[in-house]
Amino acid sequence: GKARAVTCITYHVTITRQPPHSFHRYVLTMATISSLAPTTAFEVFVAKDTFKFNAAHFVAYKGFRERLHGHNYRVSVRLLGSRKIGPDGYVLDFGCVKAVTKKICKDLNEHFLCPMRSDVMTIVVKKDDSCVDGGTITLTCEDGSVFVFPEKDCAMLPIVHATTEELAIYLWGKILGALNSDYLVKRGMHTMEVTVAEAVGQEAVFRMQIPDSSASEDDVKALSDVGSYIKNGDIVPMPCPTSTEAAHGSASVSSAAAGLPPVKKQKRSEECGDGCKDCQAKLSAKLQQLAEAINAGSLGGNKNKVDAKDLEDLLSKSEGSGR
């Protein structure tokens, strides 16, 4: 008939001999067998092409501000469950996660991510019912820079710095609220993880236990309060060298805050041994020597084409003759 797969599990039971010549008997119960089985855990991971949004932002903190720029953000969701799945065979229907996450990403798409809880920017929302855009949002930065955006082009988020890490916390709260934490717990899920990537290989992950049914709506909101996850105190200086604008700014601010001498930002001209101006002068002198030699007919021969070796030889002769 049909082929059958048979799994054989062998349990080893040790029987210890006790004097005088008697044996201690061990009974292997189903509870014991269950405890010997490996721990299992189910989880679902959802990452779709629709879990993305294109948005502009800049990170600003005391003493530093990035330039305004944008990213093509991508989001993924992981839900960790218990040892058993639901009676319908699911940990959770993928469709629930897809519908919720797609909508949240769509709401952020093609917007400026405005950190309404910034501690280094003054943000003023000016309503104007007569304006097609609904009003304006003005951001005045610590360095004096001023940005004015149409209100409808901004996503006013309860975050502080508009970093990928803070977006992960914010999205965790939004997705959990839309999925309903009480429902997730009843289905046996205990932890949710949200990953936000701003570029390939650059992502932040926020993972937290899902609150049980006794948690109020305010309790759930408190779990995704971005400010509660930000450390107080001075910024620790970066120990690693890097050429990014953000790192140079961060190093200078952090060093000052820590009472250390500021990290000197290397200028492009200092990257060159003799300085860029010296190099440019030397190059101009060599080109002038070549021009004079060519005009004097020093190439010689009847060659129709000139290659790099010819120019090198010509330049050597010109330098040798003091020209």
Secondary structure, 3 states (H helix, E strand, C coil): CCCCCCCCCCCCCCCCEECCCEECCCCCCHHHHHHHCCCCCCEEEECCCCCEEEEEECCEECCEECCCEEEEEEEEEEEEECCCCCCCCCCCCHHHHHHHHHHHHHHHCCEEEEECCCCCEEEEEEECCCCCCCEEEEEEECCCCEEEEEHHHEEEECCCCCCHHHHHHHHHHHHHHHHCHHHHHHCCEEEEEEEEEEECCEEEEEEEECCCCCCCHHHHHHHCCHHHHCCCCCCCCCCCCCCCHHHHHHHHHHHHHCCCCCCCCCCHHHHCCCCHHHHHHHHHHHHHHHHHHHHCCCCCCCCCCCCHHHHHHHHHHHHHCCC
